[in-house]
Amino acid sequence: MSNNIKFKYNHKDFDEDISEAIKRVEDAFFDYKNNPNIKMKYLDLKESIYDLCLVLKEKVIEGTISSVNAEEMKNYYWGLLLK
């Protein structure tokens, strides 16, 4: 699978913590799509999305990102599991 997929969110638009978490999700997504028959790749993708959600929760508490934006991002990234 090509790594030329355009994601809705650009990690460069966020602070370092969110950016790193988004990059981990993207890497895990490509790894899973390139190896869809390896269940561990799917679990790695789920774990990276969960980790991103924790980072977003922390950033909402800090006031770095709004709760509305964080929810939209979480919904988008969990939706990657269906693609």
C-alpha positions, 0 to 999 in steps of 0.5 A: 500500500502506498504511503501517499494517503492524505490524512485529515490532520497534519501533525505539523499543525500541533504541538510536539506531544500531539504531533508525535502521537499522530505520527505514531498512529500514521506509522501504525496505520501504514504498517497494518495496511501493509500487513493486514493478516497480522493481528498484532499490527491491528492491535498496534494501531488500536494502541497508538490511537488509544495513546493519542486519545490520552494525549488529547485528553491531557491537552484539553485539560491543559487548555492547548486544544478544545474538547470539541476539536479533541473529540473530532480528532478522536472520532476521525482516528478511531474511524481509521480502524474501519478503512 
